[in-house]
Amino acid sequence: MVYLGVLGGALAGIGVAATGAWRNGVSWLAIALIAAAAARLVLPDPDAGMLRVRSKLLDVVILVGTGIALLSLVATIPNQPG
């Protein structure tokens, strides 16, 4: 069930980014990935469902790393004129 919440947040972020507010959309996507990492960290393996792909540590590191990378891109890319 947690997977569906993460999926919904990620899809909402992609939808917001596609409509033009890319910073907000990418931020939503990054937060969804970090939430997925938190869920993967606290849920036991049988309850993790589709969040369980590799070992728990590797899943959490990849999800948090990707989320932080996206947030840092949002923070560092300058506004484009126009």
PyMOL Python script that loads the backbone (N, CA, C, O; Angstrom):
from pymol import cmd

cmd.read_pdbstr("""\
ATOM      1  N   MET A   1       0.817  -1.187   0.000  1.00  0.00           N
ATOM      2  CA  MET A   1       0.000   0.000   0.000  1.00  0.00           C
ATOM      3  C   MET A   1       0.867   1.260   0.000  1.00  0.00           C
ATOM      4  O   MET A   1       0.509   2.260  -0.622  1.00  0.00           O
ATOM      5  N   VAL A   2       1.993   1.213   0.689  1.00  0.00           N
ATOM      6  CA  VAL A   2       2.906   2.354   0.704  1.00  0.00           C
ATOM      7  C   VAL A   2       3.409   2.635  -0.703  1.00  0.00           C
ATOM      8  O   VAL A   2       3.589   3.789  -1.091  1.00  0.00           O
ATOM      9  N   TYR A   3       3.634   1.567  -1.462  1.00  0.00           N
ATOM     10  CA  TYR A   3       4.111   1.713  -2.837  1.00  0.00           C
ATOM     11  C   TYR A   3       3.162   2.582  -3.655  1.00  0.00           C
ATOM     12  O   TYR A   3       3.612   3.407  -4.450  1.00  0.00           O
ATOM     13  N   LEU A   4       1.864   2.407  -3.471  1.00  0.00           N
ATOM     14  CA  LEU A   4       0.898   3.202  -4.233  1.00  0.00           C
ATOM     15  C   LEU A   4       0.970   4.683  -3.866  1.00  0.00           C
ATOM     16  O   LEU A   4       0.801   5.542  -4.731  1.00  0.00           O
ATOM     17  N   GLY A   5       1.216   4.987  -2.606  1.00  0.00           N
ATOM     18  CA  GLY A   5       1.391   6.380  -2.205  1.00  0.00           C
ATOM     19  C   GLY A   5       2.630   7.005  -2.824  1.00  0.00           C
ATOM     20  O   GLY A   5       2.599   8.148  -3.280  1.00  0.00           O
ATOM     21  N   VAL A   6       3.723   6.245  -2.838  1.00  0.00           N
ATOM     22  CA  VAL A   6       4.957   6.728  -3.464  1.00  0.00           C
ATOM     23  C   VAL A   6       4.745   6.905  -4.960  1.00  0.00           C
ATOM     24  O   VAL A   6       5.179   7.900  -5.540  1.00  0.00           O
ATOM     25  N   LEU A   7       4.080   5.943  -5.582  1.00  0.00           N
ATOM     26  CA  LEU A   7       3.797   6.033  -7.014  1.00  0.00           C
ATOM     27  C   LEU A   7       2.927   7.244  -7.316  1.00  0.00           C
ATOM     28  O   LEU A   7       3.170   7.954  -8.292  1.00  0.00           O
ATOM     29  N   GLY A   8       1.915   7.487  -6.490  1.00  0.00           N
ATOM     30  CA  GLY A   8       1.052   8.651  -6.684  1.00  0.00           C
ATOM     31  C   GLY A   8       1.819   9.958  -6.559  1.00  0.00           C
ATOM     32  O   GLY A   8       1.617  10.876  -7.354  1.00  0.00           O
ATOM     33  N   GLY A   9       2.697  10.047  -5.568  1.00  0.00           N
ATOM     34  CA  GLY A   9       3.509  11.252  -5.407  1.00  0.00           C
ATOM     35  C   GLY A   9       4.454  11.469  -6.574  1.00  0.00           C
ATOM     36  O   GLY A   9       4.638  12.598  -7.030  1.00  0.00           O
ATOM     37  N   ALA A  10       5.053  10.391  -7.055  1.00  0.00           N
ATOM     38  CA  ALA A  10       5.966  10.505  -8.196  1.00  0.00           C
ATOM     39  C   ALA A  10       5.217  10.913  -9.455  1.00  0.00           C
ATOM     40  O   ALA A  10       5.689  11.762 -10.212  1.00  0.00           O
ATOM     41  N   LEU A  11       4.056  10.317  -9.684  1.00  0.00           N
ATOM     42  CA  LEU A  11       3.265  10.682 -10.866  1.00  0.00           C
ATOM     43  C   LEU A  11       2.763  12.119 -10.778  1.00  0.00           C
ATOM     44  O   LEU A  11       2.717  12.827 -11.784  1.00  0.00           O
ATOM     45  N   ALA A  12       2.389  12.546  -9.583  1.00  0.00           N
ATOM     46  CA  ALA A  12       1.967  13.940  -9.411  1.00  0.00           C
ATOM     47  C   ALA A  12       3.122  14.887  -9.715  1.00  0.00           C
ATOM     48  O   ALA A  12       2.932  15.915 -10.365  1.00  0.00           O
ATOM     49  N   GLY A  13       4.305  14.546  -9.252  1.00  0.00           N
ATOM     50  CA  GLY A  13       5.473  15.375  -9.540  1.00  0.00           C
ATOM     51  C   GLY A  13       5.780  15.445 -11.021  1.00  0.00           C
ATOM     52  O   GLY A  13       6.098  16.516 -11.540  1.00  0.00           O
ATOM     53  N   ILE A  14       5.689  14.315 -11.708  1.00  0.00           N
ATOM     54  CA  ILE A  14       5.923  14.303 -13.154  1.00  0.00           C
ATOM     55  C   ILE A  14       4.857  15.118 -13.865  1.00  0.00           C
ATOM     56  O   ILE A  14       5.154  15.834 -14.821  1.00  0.00           O
ATOM     57  N   GLY A  15       3.618  15.013 -13.404  1.00  0.00           N
ATOM     58  CA  GLY A  15       2.541  15.795 -14.010  1.00  0.00           C
ATOM     59  C   GLY A  15       2.734  17.288 -13.819  1.00  0.00           C
ATOM     60  O   GLY A  15       2.519  18.069 -14.747  1.00  0.00           O
ATOM     61  N   VAL A  16       3.138  17.689 -12.620  1.00  0.00           N
ATOM     62  CA  VAL A  16       3.382  19.109 -12.354  1.00  0.00           C
ATOM     63  C   VAL A  16       4.553  19.601 -13.200  1.00  0.00           C
ATOM     64  O   VAL A  16       4.503  20.699 -13.754  1.00  0.00           O
ATOM     65  N   ALA A  17       5.597  18.797 -13.300  1.00  0.00           N
ATOM     66  CA  ALA A  17       6.755  19.195 -14.113  1.00  0.00           C
ATOM     67  C   ALA A  17       6.382  19.306 -15.584  1.00  0.00           C
ATOM     68  O   ALA A  17       6.890  20.179 -16.287  1.00  0.00           O
ATOM     69  N   ALA A  18       5.509  18.440 -16.051  1.00  0.00           N
ATOM     70  CA  ALA A  18       5.109  18.458 -17.463  1.00  0.00           C
ATOM     71  C   ALA A  18       4.257  19.671 -17.805  1.00  0.00           C
ATOM     72  O   ALA A  18       4.220  20.096 -18.960  1.00  0.00           O
ATOM     73  N   THR A  19       3.576  20.230 -16.819  1.00  0.00           N
ATOM     74  CA  THR A  19       2.722  21.390 -17.089  1.00  0.00           C
ATOM     75  C   THR A  19       3.488  22.709 -17.043  1.00  0.00           C
ATOM     76  O   THR A  19       2.907  23.763 -17.298  1.00  0.00           O
ATOM     77  N   GLY A  20       4.764  22.669 -16.727  1.00  0.00           N
ATOM     78  CA  GLY A  20       5.571  23.876 -16.804  1.00  0.00           C
ATOM     79  C   GLY A  20       6.250  24.288 -15.516  1.00  0.00           C
ATOM     80  O   GLY A  20       7.274  24.969 -15.567  1.00  0.00           O
ATOM     81  N   ALA A  21       5.726  23.905 -14.366  1.00  0.00           N
ATOM     82  CA  ALA A  21       6.355  24.265 -13.093  1.00  0.00           C
ATOM     83  C   ALA A  21       7.360  23.170 -12.726  1.00  0.00           C
ATOM     84  O   ALA A  21       7.154  22.407 -11.782  1.00  0.00           O
ATOM     85  N   TRP A  22       8.451  23.113 -13.495  1.00  0.00           N
ATOM     86  CA  TRP A  22       9.354  21.972 -13.381  1.00  0.00           C
ATOM     87  C   TRP A  22      10.038  21.894 -12.023  1.00  0.00           C
ATOM     88  O   TRP A  22      10.291  20.795 -11.529  1.00  0.00           O
ATOM     89  N   ARG A  23      10.341  23.030 -11.412  1.00  0.00           N
ATOM     90  CA  ARG A  23      11.002  22.980 -10.102  1.00  0.00           C
ATOM     91  C   ARG A  23      10.096  22.326  -9.055  1.00  0.00           C
ATOM     92  O   ARG A  23      10.546  21.487  -8.276  1.00  0.00           O
ATOM     93  N   ASN A  24       8.837  22.709  -9.041  1.00  0.00           N
ATOM     94  CA  ASN A  24       7.895  22.097  -8.094  1.00  0.00           C
ATOM     95  C   ASN A  24       7.717  20.613  -8.393  1.00  0.00           C
ATOM     96  O   ASN A  24       7.700  19.789  -7.479  1.00  0.00           O
ATOM     97  N   GLY A  25       7.586  20.277  -9.661  1.00  0.00           N
ATOM     98  CA  GLY A  25       7.383  18.882 -10.037  1.00  0.00           C
ATOM     99  C   GLY A  25       8.561  17.998  -9.682  1.00  0.00           C
ATOM    100  O   GLY A  25       8.381  16.901  -9.152  1.00  0.00           O
ATOM    101  N   VAL A  26       9.761  18.465  -9.967  1.00  0.00           N
ATOM    102  CA  VAL A  26      10.952  17.675  -9.639  1.00  0.00           C
ATOM    103  C   VAL A  26      11.126  17.586  -8.124  1.00  0.00           C
ATOM    104  O   VAL A  26      11.595  16.569  -7.613  1.00  0.00           O
ATOM    105  N   SER A  27      10.754  18.635  -7.411  1.00  0.00           N
ATOM    106  CA  SER A  27      10.808  18.580  -5.946  1.00  0.00           C
ATOM    107  C   SER A  27       9.846  17.529  -5.406  1.00  0.00           C
ATOM    108  O   SER A  27      10.197  16.779  -4.495  1.00  0.00           O
ATOM    109  N   TRP A  28       8.640  17.466  -5.956  1.00  0.00           N
ATOM    110  CA  TRP A  28       7.672  16.443  -5.544  1.00  0.00           C
ATOM    111  C   TRP A  28       8.221  15.048  -5.811  1.00  0.00           C
ATOM    112  O   TRP A  28       8.096  14.153  -4.975  1.00  0.00           O
ATOM    113  N   LEU A  29       8.826  14.870  -6.974  1.00  0.00           N
ATOM    114  CA  LEU A  29       9.400  13.574  -7.327  1.00  0.00           C
ATOM    115  C   LEU A  29      10.513  13.201  -6.355  1.00  0.00           C
ATOM    116  O   LEU A  29      10.589  12.056  -5.909  1.00  0.00           O
ATOM    117  N   ALA A  30      11.375  14.155  -6.025  1.00  0.00           N
ATOM    118  CA  ALA A  30      12.466  13.895  -5.091  1.00  0.00           C
ATOM    119  C   ALA A  30      11.934  13.537  -3.706  1.00  0.00           C
ATOM    120  O   ALA A  30      12.452  12.629  -3.056  1.00  0.00           O
ATOM    121  N   ILE A  31      10.913  14.240  -3.261  1.00  0.00           N
ATOM    122  CA  ILE A  31      10.332  13.947  -1.946  1.00  0.00           C
ATOM    123  C   ILE A  31       9.679  12.567  -1.944  1.00  0.00           C
ATOM    124  O   ILE A  31       9.741  11.852  -0.944  1.00  0.00           O
ATOM    125  N   ALA A  32       9.056  12.194  -3.052  1.00  0.00           N
ATOM    126  CA  ALA A  32       8.470  10.854  -3.153  1.00  0.00           C
ATOM    127  C   ALA A  32       9.554   9.786  -3.065  1.00  0.00           C
ATOM    128  O   ALA A  32       9.344   8.751  -2.432  1.00  0.00           O
ATOM    129  N   LEU A  33      10.703  10.015  -3.682  1.00  0.00           N
ATOM    130  CA  LEU A  33      11.802   9.050  -3.612  1.00  0.00           C
ATOM    131  C   LEU A  33      12.363   8.952  -2.198  1.00  0.00           C
ATOM    132  O   LEU A  33      12.681   7.859  -1.732  1.00  0.00           O
ATOM    133  N   ILE A  34      12.484  10.078  -1.521  1.00  0.00           N
ATOM    134  CA  ILE A  34      12.992  10.057  -0.147  1.00  0.00           C
ATOM    135  C   ILE A  34      11.978   9.389   0.785  1.00  0.00           C
ATOM    136  O   ILE A  34      12.364   8.683   1.716  1.00  0.00           O
ATOM    137  N   ALA A  35      10.688   9.608   0.537  1.00  0.00           N
ATOM    138  CA  ALA A  35       9.651   8.919   1.318  1.00  0.00           C
ATOM    139  C   ALA A  35       9.705   7.414   1.072  1.00  0.00           C
ATOM    140  O   ALA A  35       9.508   6.624   1.995  1.00  0.00           O
ATOM    141  N   ALA A  36       9.968   7.019  -0.165  1.00  0.00           N
ATOM    142  CA  ALA A  36      10.108   5.594  -0.479  1.00  0.00           C
ATOM    143  C   ALA A  36      11.293   5.000   0.274  1.00  0.00           C
ATOM    144  O   ALA A  36      11.220   3.872   0.761  1.00  0.00           O
ATOM    145  N   ALA A  37      12.380   5.754   0.368  1.00  0.00           N
ATOM    146  CA  ALA A  37      13.548   5.279   1.111  1.00  0.00           C
ATOM    147  C   ALA A  37      13.219   5.111   2.589  1.00  0.00           C
ATOM    148  O   ALA A  37      13.622   4.130   3.213  1.00  0.00           O
ATOM    149  N   ALA A  38      12.486   6.071   3.146  1.00  0.00           N
ATOM    150  CA  ALA A  38      12.108   5.971   4.559  1.00  0.00           C
ATOM    151  C   ALA A  38      11.203   4.767   4.792  1.00  0.00           C
ATOM    152  O   ALA A  38      11.357   4.047   5.779  1.00  0.00           O
ATOM    153  N   ALA A  39      10.257   4.550   3.878  1.00  0.00           N
ATOM    154  CA  ALA A  39       9.366   3.397   4.008  1.00  0.00           C
ATOM    155  C   ALA A  39      10.144   2.095   3.887  1.00  0.00           C
ATOM    156  O   ALA A  39       9.900   1.150   4.637  1.00  0.00           O
ATOM    157  N   ARG A  40      11.069   2.044   2.955  1.00  0.00           N
ATOM    158  CA  ARG A  40      11.877   0.833   2.760  1.00  0.00           C
ATOM    159  C   ARG A  40      12.726   0.562   3.985  1.00  0.00           C
ATOM    160  O   ARG A  40      12.967  -0.593   4.337  1.00  0.00           O
ATOM    161  N   LEU A  41      13.181   1.623   4.635  1.00  0.00           N
ATOM    162  CA  LEU A  41      14.032   1.467   5.807  1.00  0.00           C
ATOM    163  C   LEU A  41      13.271   0.897   6.996  1.00  0.00           C
ATOM    164  O   LEU A  41      13.810   0.068   7.729  1.00  0.00           O
ATOM    165  N   VAL A  42      12.031   1.325   7.202  1.00  0.00           N
ATOM    166  CA  VAL A  42      11.303   0.913   8.404  1.00  0.00           C
ATOM    167  C   VAL A  42      10.428  -0.320   8.204  1.00  0.00           C
ATOM    168  O   VAL A  42      10.105  -1.005   9.175  1.00  0.00           O
ATOM    169  N   LEU A  43      10.039  -0.616   6.973  1.00  0.00           N
ATOM    170  CA  LEU A  43       9.175  -1.773   6.749  1.00  0.00           C
ATOM    171  C   LEU A  43       9.990  -3.065   6.725  1.00  0.00           C
ATOM    172  O   LEU A  43      11.094  -3.094   6.182  1.00  0.00           O
ATOM    173  N   PRO A  44       9.449  -4.128   7.310  1.00  0.00           N
ATOM    174  CA  PRO A  44      10.123  -5.420   7.170  1.00  0.00           C
ATOM    175  C   PRO A  44      10.041  -5.900   5.718  1.00  0.00           C
ATOM    176  O   PRO A  44       9.143  -5.502   4.975  1.00  0.00           O
ATOM    177  N   ASP A  45      10.974  -6.746   5.329  1.00  0.00           N
ATOM    178  CA  ASP A  45      11.047  -7.192   3.933  1.00  0.00           C
ATOM    179  C   ASP A  45       9.735  -7.752   3.381  1.00  0.00           C
ATOM    180  O   ASP A  45       9.381  -7.422   2.249  1.00  0.00           O
ATOM    181  N   PRO A  46       8.995  -8.583   4.122  1.00  0.00           N
ATOM    182  CA  PRO A  46       7.746  -9.100   3.536  1.00  0.00           C
ATOM    183  C   PRO A  46       6.691  -8.021   3.279  1.00  0.00           C
ATOM    184  O   PRO A  46       5.838  -8.184   2.406  1.00  0.00           O
ATOM    185  N   ASP A  47       6.745  -6.912   4.040  1.00  0.00           N
ATOM    186  CA  ASP A  47       5.757  -5.844   3.886  1.00  0.00           C
ATOM    187  C   ASP A  47       6.197  -4.752   2.915  1.00  0.00           C
ATOM    188  O   ASP A  47       5.401  -3.873   2.586  1.00  0.00           O
ATOM    189  N   ALA A  48       7.430  -4.786   2.456  1.00  0.00           N
ATOM    190  CA  ALA A  48       7.946  -3.724   1.592  1.00  0.00           C
ATOM    191  C   ALA A  48       7.368  -3.796   0.185  1.00  0.00           C
ATOM    192  O   ALA A  48       7.369  -2.797  -0.535  1.00  0.00           O
ATOM    193  N   GLY A  49       6.881  -4.949  -0.209  1.00  0.00           N
ATOM    194  CA  GLY A  49       6.235  -5.083  -1.518  1.00  0.00           C
ATOM    195  C   GLY A  49       7.160  -4.715  -2.655  1.00  0.00           C
ATOM    196  O   GLY A  49       8.289  -5.200  -2.734  1.00  0.00           O
ATOM    197  N   MET A  50       6.674  -3.848  -3.544  1.00  0.00           N
ATOM    198  CA  MET A  50       7.440  -3.494  -4.734  1.00  0.00           C
ATOM    199  C   MET A  50       8.567  -2.514  -4.438  1.00  0.00           C
ATOM    200  O   MET A  50       9.354  -2.203  -5.332  1.00  0.00           O
ATOM    201  N   LEU A  51       8.667  -2.019  -3.208  1.00  0.00           N
ATOM    202  CA  LEU A  51       9.814  -1.197  -2.842  1.00  0.00           C
ATOM    203  C   LEU A  51      11.054  -2.061  -2.631  1.00  0.00           C
ATOM    204  O   LEU A  51      12.175  -1.552  -2.623  1.00  0.00           O
ATOM    205  N   ARG A  52      10.854  -3.359  -2.462  1.00  0.00           N
ATOM    206  CA  ARG A  52      11.968  -4.277  -2.206  1.00  0.00           C
ATOM    207  C   ARG A  52      12.480  -4.816  -3.534  1.00  0.00           C
ATOM    208  O   ARG A  52      11.851  -5.672  -4.156  1.00  0.00           O
ATOM    209  N   VAL A  53      13.623  -4.305  -3.956  1.00  0.00           N
ATOM    210  CA  VAL A  53      14.217  -4.737  -5.215  1.00  0.00           C
ATOM    211  C   VAL A  53      15.559  -5.402  -4.951  1.00  0.00           C
ATOM    212  O   VAL A  53      15.828  -6.490  -5.460  1.00  0.00           O
ATOM    213  N   ARG A  54      16.392  -4.757  -4.164  1.00  0.00           N
ATOM    214  CA  ARG A  54      17.715  -5.267  -3.833  1.00  0.00           C
ATOM    215  C   ARG A  54      17.784  -5.415  -2.317  1.00  0.00           C
ATOM    216  O   ARG A  54      16.756  -5.536  -1.652  1.00  0.00           O
ATOM    217  N   SER A  55      18.977  -5.404  -1.786  1.00  0.00           N
ATOM    218  CA  SER A  55      19.084  -5.434  -0.331  1.00  0.00           C
ATOM    219  C   SER A  55      18.547  -4.117   0.229  1.00  0.00           C
ATOM    220  O   SER A  55      18.508  -3.101  -0.465  1.00  0.00           O
ATOM    221  N   LYS A  56      18.141  -4.153   1.482  1.00  0.00           N
ATOM    222  CA  LYS A  56      17.533  -2.965   2.092  1.00  0.00           C
ATOM    223  C   LYS A  56      18.483  -1.776   2.051  1.00  0.00           C
ATOM    224  O   LYS A  56      18.077  -0.674   1.682  1.00  0.00           O
ATOM    225  N   LEU A  57      19.737  -1.983   2.422  1.00  0.00           N
ATOM    226  CA  LEU A  57      20.701  -0.887   2.451  1.00  0.00           C
ATOM    227  C   LEU A  57      20.894  -0.284   1.061  1.00  0.00           C
ATOM    228  O   LEU A  57      20.909   0.938   0.914  1.00  0.00           O
ATOM    229  N   LEU A  58      21.039  -1.114   0.061  1.00  0.00           N
ATOM    230  CA  LEU A  58      21.251  -0.610  -1.294  1.00  0.00           C
ATOM    231  C   LEU A  58      20.021   0.131  -1.809  1.00  0.00           C
ATOM    232  O   LEU A  58      20.156   1.172  -2.452  1.00  0.00           O
ATOM    233  N   ASP A  59      18.830  -0.387  -1.537  1.00  0.00           N
ATOM    234  CA  ASP A  59      17.602   0.311  -1.938  1.00  0.00           C
ATOM    235  C   ASP A  59      17.536   1.705  -1.317  1.00  0.00           C
ATOM    236  O   ASP A  59      17.240   2.683  -2.004  1.00  0.00           O
ATOM    237  N   VAL A  60      17.810   1.791  -0.025  1.00  0.00           N
ATOM    238  CA  VAL A  60      17.726   3.075   0.680  1.00  0.00           C
ATOM    239  C   VAL A  60      18.780   4.047   0.154  1.00  0.00           C
ATOM    240  O   VAL A  60      18.481   5.221  -0.066  1.00  0.00           O
ATOM    241  N   VAL A  61      19.996   3.577  -0.048  1.00  0.00           N
ATOM    242  CA  VAL A  61      21.068   4.453  -0.538  1.00  0.00           C
ATOM    243  C   VAL A  61      20.736   4.988  -1.927  1.00  0.00           C
ATOM    244  O   VAL A  61      20.929   6.174  -2.193  1.00  0.00           O
ATOM    245  N   ILE A  62      20.241   4.133  -2.812  1.00  0.00           N
ATOM    246  CA  ILE A  62      19.911   4.571  -4.172  1.00  0.00           C
ATOM    247  C   ILE A  62      18.755   5.565  -4.156  1.00  0.00           C
ATOM    248  O   ILE A  62      18.815   6.588  -4.839  1.00  0.00           O
ATOM    249  N   LEU A  63      17.709   5.283  -3.391  1.00  0.00           N
ATOM    250  CA  LEU A  63      16.553   6.183  -3.349  1.00  0.00           C
ATOM    251  C   LEU A  63      16.905   7.536  -2.735  1.00  0.00           C
ATOM    252  O   LEU A  63      16.522   8.577  -3.269  1.00  0.00           O
ATOM    253  N   VAL A  64      17.625   7.528  -1.629  1.00  0.00           N
ATOM    254  CA  VAL A  64      18.014   8.790  -0.992  1.00  0.00           C
ATOM    255  C   VAL A  64      18.985   9.556  -1.885  1.00  0.00           C
ATOM    256  O   VAL A  64      18.862  10.772  -2.036  1.00  0.00           O
ATOM    257  N   GLY A  65      19.939   8.860  -2.472  1.00  0.00           N
ATOM    258  CA  GLY A  65      20.899   9.524  -3.355  1.00  0.00           C
ATOM    259  C   GLY A  65      20.231  10.183  -4.546  1.00  0.00           C
ATOM    260  O   GLY A  65      20.572  11.309  -4.910  1.00  0.00           O
ATOM    261  N   THR A  66      19.282   9.489  -5.153  1.00  0.00           N
ATOM    262  CA  THR A  66      18.570  10.062  -6.291  1.00  0.00           C
ATOM    263  C   THR A  66      17.713  11.247  -5.854  1.00  0.00           C
ATOM    264  O   THR A  66      17.667  12.265  -6.543  1.00  0.00           O
ATOM    265  N   GLY A  67      17.038  11.121  -4.722  1.00  0.00           N
ATOM    266  CA  GLY A  67      16.226  12.228  -4.220  1.00  0.00           C
ATOM    267  C   GLY A  67      17.055  13.459  -3.912  1.00  0.00           C
ATOM    268  O   GLY A  67      16.667  14.574  -4.260  1.00  0.00           O
ATOM    269  N   ILE A  68      18.196  13.266  -3.261  1.00  0.00           N
ATOM    270  CA  ILE A  68      19.069  14.400  -2.943  1.00  0.00           C
ATOM    271  C   ILE A  68      19.652  15.009  -4.219  1.00  0.00           C
ATOM    272  O   ILE A  68      19.774  16.229  -4.324  1.00  0.00           O
ATOM    273  N   ALA A  69      20.010  14.170  -5.180  1.00  0.00           N
ATOM    274  CA  ALA A  69      20.540  14.691  -6.445  1.00  0.00           C
ATOM    275  C   ALA A  69      19.500  15.558  -7.150  1.00  0.00           C
ATOM    276  O   ALA A  69      19.829  16.621  -7.676  1.00  0.00           O
ATOM    277  N   LEU A  70      18.255  15.110  -7.161  1.00  0.00           N
ATOM    278  CA  LEU A  70      17.202  15.902  -7.803  1.00  0.00           C
ATOM    279  C   LEU A  70      16.977  17.223  -7.067  1.00  0.00           C
ATOM    280  O   LEU A  70      16.826  18.269  -7.699  1.00  0.00           O
ATOM    281  N   LEU A  71      16.955  17.176  -5.742  1.00  0.00           N
ATOM    282  CA  LEU A  71      16.771  18.414  -4.974  1.00  0.00           C
ATOM    283  C   LEU A  71      17.935  19.380  -5.179  1.00  0.00           C
ATOM    284  O   LEU A  71      17.732  20.593  -5.243  1.00  0.00           O
ATOM    285  N   SER A  72      19.142  18.852  -5.279  1.00  0.00           N
ATOM    286  CA  SER A  72      20.282  19.745  -5.505  1.00  0.00           C
ATOM    287  C   SER A  72      20.236  20.347  -6.906  1.00  0.00           C
ATOM    288  O   SER A  72      20.640  21.495  -7.093  1.00  0.00           O
ATOM    289  N   LEU A  73      19.754  19.595  -7.889  1.00  0.00           N
ATOM    290  CA  LEU A  73      19.587  20.162  -9.226  1.00  0.00           C
ATOM    291  C   LEU A  73      18.551  21.277  -9.223  1.00  0.00           C
ATOM    292  O   LEU A  73      18.744  22.317  -9.854  1.00  0.00           O
ATOM    293  N   VAL A  74      17.454  21.056  -8.511  1.00  0.00           N
ATOM    294  CA  VAL A  74      16.416  22.090  -8.419  1.00  0.00           C
ATOM    295  C   VAL A  74      16.986  23.355  -7.790  1.00  0.00           C
ATOM    296  O   VAL A  74      16.655  24.465  -8.206  1.00  0.00           O
ATOM    297  N   ALA A  75      17.836  23.186  -6.794  1.00  0.00           N
ATOM    298  CA  ALA A  75      18.374  24.343  -6.076  1.00  0.00           C
ATOM    299  C   ALA A  75      19.476  25.063  -6.848  1.00  0.00           C
ATOM    300  O   ALA A  75      19.688  26.258  -6.644  1.00  0.00           O
ATOM    301  N   THR A  76      20.179  24.358  -7.727  1.00  0.00           N
ATOM    302  CA  THR A  76      21.354  24.974  -8.347  1.00  0.00           C
ATOM    303  C   THR A  76      21.162  25.411  -9.792  1.00  0.00           C
ATOM    304  O   THR A  76      21.941  26.232 -10.278  1.00  0.00           O
ATOM    305  N   ILE A  77      20.166  24.902 -10.494  1.00  0.00           N
ATOM    306  CA  ILE A  77      19.963  25.317 -11.884  1.00  0.00           C
ATOM    307  C   ILE A  77      19.365  26.719 -11.886  1.00  0.00           C
ATOM    308  O   ILE A  77      18.322  26.948 -11.274  1.00  0.00           O
ATOM    309  N   PRO A  78      20.014  27.657 -12.565  1.00  0.00           N
ATOM    310  CA  PRO A  78      19.497  29.033 -12.566  1.00  0.00           C
ATOM    311  C   PRO A  78      18.235  29.159 -13.414  1.00  0.00           C
ATOM    312  O   PRO A  78      17.984  28.356 -14.312  1.00  0.00           O
ATOM    313  N   ASN A  79      17.452  30.185 -13.105  1.00  0.00           N
ATOM    314  CA  ASN A  79      16.260  30.466 -13.913  1.00  0.00           C
ATOM    315  C   ASN A  79      16.681  30.861 -15.320  1.00  0.00           C
ATOM    316  O   ASN A  79      17.660  31.583 -15.514  1.00  0.00           O
ATOM    317  N   GLN A  80      15.933  30.381 -16.284  1.00  0.00           N
ATOM    318  CA  GLN A  80      16.220  30.705 -17.677  1.00  0.00           C
ATOM    319  C   GLN A  80      15.398  31.925 -18.080  1.00  0.00           C
ATOM    320  O   GLN A  80      14.227  32.023 -17.714  1.00  0.00           O
ATOM    321  N   PRO A  81      15.985  32.845 -18.818  1.00  0.00           N
ATOM    322  CA  PRO A  81      15.207  34.013 -19.255  1.00  0.00           C
ATOM    323  C   PRO A  81      14.133  33.613 -20.253  1.00  0.00           C
ATOM    324  O   PRO A  81      14.312  32.690 -21.048  1.00  0.00           O
ATOM    325  N   GLY A  82      13.032  34.314 -20.197  1.00  0.00           N
ATOM    326  CA  GLY A  82      11.982  34.065 -21.182  1.00  0.00           C
ATOM    327  C   GLY A  82      10.814  33.544 -20.562  1.00  0.00           C
ATOM    328  O   GLY A  82       9.823  33.273 -21.241  1.00  0.00           O
TER     329      GLY A  82
END
""", "prot")
cmd.dss("prot")
cmd.show_as("cartoon", "prot")
cmd.util.cbc("prot")
cmd.orient("prot")
